[in-house]
Amino acid sequence: MFVGGYVPSYRNPAAVDYSKLSHVFYAFASTNNDGDLLVENETSTFITFKTASAGKQRFLSLAGGGGHAAFSSMTTSVSAIQTFAENCVAFCKTNDFQGIDMDWEGITTSADSTKFGSLLRALATELHENNLTLVVTLGYGSYGGDFYNVGALKKADWIQLMVYDQTGTWAASPFGNHSTQQHVTDAINYWKGRGYTSESKIVIGLPFYGYQFNSTAGGLASGVLYSEIVSAHPNLSCDQDQTGLTVFNGPETIRQKVIYAKTNGLKGVMIWELGQDLASSESKSLLRAVSLAACDQPASCENVVLGLTEKSPAIQLVKNPVDEVLQVSLEGLSRNLFSIELMDVTGKTFFTKQNSFSDNESIRVDKPAGVYFLRFTFHDRHTKVMRFIKQ
């Protein structure tokens, strides 16, 4: 499964666990009016990044949230656009990078929309002629997506959706989580509605940070790293996405998003950004949660996978299956259920179903006799695990 992660130039690239990633993005690079490629911290951090990430699929990410002005100015010139595209190819070949990530954010005018399309087409032509890859990272909705031409986006090999910052980042922000599962669904539906229907070419963005509001009235919130949240609140459970006025994505929510990407045929997930996490060896690490879910391992936190809590609704297995069908009684609970997963004793998931359930659910178990586990996850994120024996 595709698991990408960003390493910005202000982090220590040597501290990242690259073993849990398939693709890595160095952020960011800018330009000038002549079409030169200007890589941040190219003589220090970038050199460390190249050494630490050797063997991974590597991409240079352009622009970022603060890079709008430079690219808007450069793309007024057709010759500068062509020069820039050629410089991107030269950079990839020199540094053993596999491609370019176009992350030009904040396009809100028709003029910049046209410029973006021209740049993207030039990059696609030059990169693809040299067996290199083009990625586009962007938002969705009336601010993040309306001025991005779908025809131009289809020139890229895949797109990455920034499904975060949906609240907390402007003065009238409502209080709540800035990156929910509903936001994921909204982002995909937005681009499908715009005509980008290739779900296998969509990557979902995961935030490794949260926001701290000043009150439940909402408003502009302060960004806070996930590692800082856990440090300040060490007793957080792994299925928790809020503590006081601070909202974030905990390991269980991250796990559910990875599973959603897998079960719905998406390309995968990407992370902004890797320096915001705990060490990947810690049980509450978000990168660890991503890796476990991507590899069909048990839930991201031990206390979730083992959690037969009093809050868990009662579920009945009608019988231990002597044939291939297991009957599960969910009477009165089916509307509240988010997912069912069937796992073997190693924790490997071989059956997943989401969102639509009957009161008496039938699950086919095409497996040998032995011990198996059913994990039920509800919309309020409470989880129940049940053991059964197939005879």
Beta strands, then each sheet from edge to edge (+ up, - down):
strand 1: 2-8
strand 2: 23-31
strand 3: 37-39
strand 4: 57-64
strand 5: 99-104
strand 6: 133-138
strand 7: 158-161
strand 8: 202-207
strand 9: 209-212
strand 10: 222-225
strand 11: 242-243
strand 12: 246-247
strand 13: 268-272
strand 14: 316-317
strand 15: 325-329
strand 16: 337-343
strand 17: 349-354
strand 18: 360-364
strand 19: 370-378
strand 20: 383-390
sheet 1: 3+ 2- 1- 13- 8- 7- 6- 5- 4-
sheet 2: 10+ 9- 12+ 11-
sheet 3: 14+ 15- 18+
sheet 4: 17+ 16- 19+ 20-
end
